[in-house]
Amino acid sequence: MVPRGRAALAAVLVLAAVGVATQVGRAEAATWETLIDGSFTDRTTLQNEWNFRYPWGSDHNGSARMYASATDNNHVYISPSGQLNIKATRINWNEGNSSHDPHLPIRYHSGAVHAKDQILVNDQFPSYEVRGEFQAPSARGTWPAFWLTGANSWPPESDILEYKGDARNWFNTYDGAWDNTIVGVSSPGSWHQYRIWMTKVNATDVDIHYYLDGAWKGQHRGSNFVGKPMWLIINLQMEGSSGSPGPSADTFYRARNVYVGRSRAW
């Protein structure tokens, strides 16, 4: 017969072992989920995972207004090779000013899409990978982007690809102040991969690692990103921060193999 003191100790050890096993089981149960599989096979697959224009409408902070829909293929269309094409075209009539600050005159029609699945870092989904391959214009007056922005508030923002009229990509994080990692890119109009790894580091903040063609380029701390849903956007804006006048010929921005995945804690 085990004395009462030893029996109590044995019971505590058993409970501790059960607790450890439970935690191990939870860790082993952690899974990786794919939200966007990278496919731009056809118009149907595009519309399964993406909505047209910005989440808030057709205008933003440049001189291009976004025109695309399920029936309008002029500025957002899919190539047979499986790539997304966005085309900006100069217009020669007065279409008023952008409804967003700084309210520039509309000089272009262009396109944007935003993912139906939002990015939300929290205890349940502590890590995300977002990546894509792009052929990006970089001439003066062209302003392509692949970015995250707050769905309910701004900040947060993370710019994975952003060219502002020259051959430098801006990796940016905004949480009330800007962190910028600016990287010169050889031939932005060729295919390059742009990627982030974003992970929860405490109750409120994330770390974002930025990569170009698989090479790590910088790490930013995103304060107060946790618990705030974000839109993922691909758009071709014009002029604004990229300078003016922009090009008179059509401008093209192309994407393929766009992927979004996340960890699920349990």
C-alpha positions in Angstrom: 0.0 0.0 0.0 1.4 3.4 -1.0 1.4 6.0 1.8 -1.0 8.9 1.4 1.7 11.5 0.7 3.3 9.3 -2.0 -0.1 8.6 -3.5 -0.8 12.3 -3.7 2.5 12.9 -5.4 1.9 10.1 -7.9 -1.5 11.6 -8.7 0.1 15.0 -9.3 2.7 13.5 -11.6 0.0 11.6 -13.6 -1.9 14.8 -14.1 1.2 16.7 -15.1 2.0 14.0 -17.6 -1.5 14.2 -19.0 -1.2 18.0 -19.3 2.1 17.7 -21.2 0.6 15.0 -23.5 -2.3 17.3 -24.2 0.0 20.2 -25.1 2.1 17.9 -27.3 -1.1 16.7 -28.9 -2.2 20.3 -29.6 1.2 21.1 -31.1 1.1 18.1 -33.3 -2.4 19.0 -34.4 -1.2 22.4 -35.7 -1.8 22.5 -39.5 -0.9 24.5 -42.5 -3.8 25.7 -44.6 -3.8 27.0 -48.2 -6.2 29.9 -48.8 -5.2 30.9 -52.3 -3.6 28.2 -54.5 -1.8 30.4 -57.0 -4.1 29.6 -59.9 -5.2 32.1 -62.6 -6.4 29.3 -64.9 -9.4 31.1 -66.3 -12.0 33.8 -65.5 -13.9 31.3 -63.3 -10.9 30.5 -61.1 -10.2 34.2 -60.8 -13.7 35.0 -59.6 -13.7 32.1 -57.1 -10.9 33.7 -55.1 -10.8 37.4 -56.1 -13.2 40.4 -56.3 -12.8 43.2 -58.8 -11.6 46.7 -58.1 -10.6 47.9 -54.6 -12.6 46.7 -51.6 -13.8 50.3 -51.2 -14.6 51.0 -54.9 -12.9 52.3 -58.0 -10.6 55.2 -56.9 -7.6 55.6 -54.7 -4.6 57.9 -54.4 -3.4 58.1 -58.0 -4.9 59.2 -61.4 -6.3 55.8 -62.5 -9.8 54.7 -62.0 -10.4 50.9 -61.8 -12.7 49.3 -64.4 -13.3 45.6 -64.2 -16.2 43.2 -63.6 -17.4 39.7 -64.4 -18.4 41.0 -67.9 -15.7 43.7 -68.4 -12.4 42.2 -69.5 -10.8 45.3 -70.9 -8.5 46.0 -68.0 -8.3 42.7 -66.0 -8.1 39.5 -68.0 -6.5 36.0 -67.9 -3.9 34.8 -70.5 -4.1 31.2 -71.8 -0.8 30.6 -70.1 -2.4 31.2 -66.7 -1.4 34.7 -65.7 -3.4 37.7 -64.5 -3.0 40.8 -66.7 -3.9 44.3 -65.6 -3.8 47.0 -68.3 -3.8 50.8 -67.7 -5.0 53.0 -70.6 -4.6 56.7 -70.9 -7.9 58.6 -71.6 -8.3 61.8 -73.4 -11.6 63.1 -71.9 -12.5 64.7 -68.5 -13.7 62.1 -66.0 -13.4 64.3 -63.0 -11.1 63.7 -60.0 -10.4 60.7 -57.8 -12.7 60.5 -54.8 -9.7 59.7 -52.6 -7.1 62.1 -51.3 -5.2 63.8 -52.9 -8.1 63.9 -55.5 -6.0 63.8 -58.6 -7.6 64.2 -62.0 -8.5 60.9 -63.6 -6.2 60.3 -66.6 -6.2 56.5 -66.8 -8.5 53.5 -66.7 -6.9 50.5 -65.0 -7.7 47.5 -62.9 -7.5 46.1 -59.4 -8.5 42.8 -57.7 -8.7 42.0 -54.0 -8.8 38.5 -52.4 -12.0 37.3 -50.9 -10.1 35.7 -48.0 -8.8 38.3 -45.6 -5.5 38.0 -43.7 -6.0 37.9 -39.9 -3.2 37.2 -37.5 -4.4 36.0 -34.1 -3.9 33.1 -31.6 -5.7 30.7 -34.0 -3.8 31.8 -37.1 -0.4 33.0 -35.9 1.6 32.8 -39.1 1.0 33.7 -42.8 2.9 33.3 -46.0 1.9 35.6 -48.9 3.8 35.5 -52.2 3.5 35.9 -56.0 5.4 36.3 -59.2 5.0 39.6 -61.1 6.1 41.4 -64.2 5.9 45.0 -62.9 6.1 48.3 -64.9 8.6 50.8 -63.5 8.5 53.7 -65.9 7.8 57.2 -64.6 4.1 57.5 -63.7 3.5 53.7 -63.2 2.6 52.6 -59.7 1.9 48.8 -59.4 1.4 47.2 -56.0 0.8 43.9 -54.3 -0.1 44.8 -50.7 -2.1 44.3 -47.5 -4.2 47.0 -45.9 -6.6 47.1 -43.0 -10.2 46.0 -43.8 -11.7 48.0 -40.9 -9.1 50.6 -40.1 -5.8 52.0 -41.3 -3.1 51.1 -40.3 -2.2 48.3 -40.7 -0.5 48.1 -44.1 2.2 45.9 -45.6 3.5 46.6 -49.1 5.1 43.4 -50.6 5.6 44.9 -54.1 5.5 48.6 -54.8 7.2 50.5 -57.6 7.1 54.3 -57.8 8.3 55.2 -61.2 11.8 53.6 -61.2 13.5 50.2 -60.8 13.3 50.1 -57.0 10.9 48.0 -55.0 9.5 49.4 -51.8 8.9 46.9 -49.0 6.9 48.9 -46.5 5.2 48.4 -43.2 2.9 51.0 -41.7 1.6 50.9 -38.1 1.4 54.6 -37.5 4.9 55.1 -38.7 6.6 53.8 -41.8 9.4 51.2 -42.0 10.9 51.0 -45.5 13.3 48.6 -47.1 14.0 49.8 -50.7 15.7 47.4 -53.0 17.0 47.9 -56.5 15.7 45.3 -58.9 17.3 44.2 -62.2 14.6 44.3 -64.9 11.3 44.6 -62.9 9.5 43.9 -66.1 10.8 40.3 -66.0 9.3 37.7 -63.7 10.3 38.1 -60.0 8.9 36.6 -56.8 7.8 38.8 -54.0 7.1 37.3 -50.6 6.4 37.9 -46.9 6.4 35.7 -43.9 4.3 37.3 -41.1 4.1 35.8 -37.7 2.6 36.8 -34.3 5.3 37.7 -31.7 3.2 38.9 -28.8 -0.4 39.8 -28.0 -0.5 42.8 -30.3 2.5 42.7 -32.7 3.8 40.8 -35.7 7.2 40.4 -37.4 7.1 40.7 -41.2 10.0 39.2 -43.2 10.3 40.5 -46.8 11.9 38.4 -49.6 12.8 39.0 -53.3 13.4 36.0 -55.5 13.9 33.9 -52.4 16.4 36.2 -50.8 15.7 37.8 -47.4 15.7 41.6 -47.7 14.4 42.9 -44.4 12.4 42.5 -41.2 9.8 45.0 -39.9 7.8 45.0 -36.7 4.1 45.6 -37.2 2.7 47.0 -34.0 -1.0 46.4 -33.3 -1.5 44.2 -36.4 -2.8 41.3 -34.3 -6.6 40.9 -34.5 -7.0 43.3 -37.4 -8.2 41.8 -40.7 -6.5 42.9 -43.9 -7.3 42.9 -47.6 -4.8 41.5 -50.1 -4.8 43.7 -53.2 -3.2 43.6 -56.6 -3.6 46.9 -58.5 -2.0 49.1 -61.2 -2.3 52.7 -60.0 -0.8 55.5 -62.1 1.0 58.9 -61.4 0.7 60.1 -57.8 3.8 58.9 -55.9 5.3 57.6 -59.1 5.5 61.0 -60.8 3.8 62.6 -63.8 3.1 62.7 -66.6 2.6 59.0 -66.9 3.0 57.0 -70.2 0.7 57.6 -73.1 0.9 54.0 -74.3 -0.9 51.1 -72.6 0.9 49.9 -69.4 0.8 46.2 -68.4 1.2 44.5 -65.0 1.2 40.7 -64.9 0.9 38.2 -62.0 1.1 34.4 -61.6 1.5 31.8 -58.9 -0.1 34.0 -56.2 -0.2 32.0 -53.0 -1.6 32.6 -49.5 -1.2 30.1 -46.6 -1.6 30.2 -42.9 -0.9 28.1 -39.8 -3.8 27.0 -37.6 -2.7 26.6 -34.0 -5.5 24.0 -33.2 
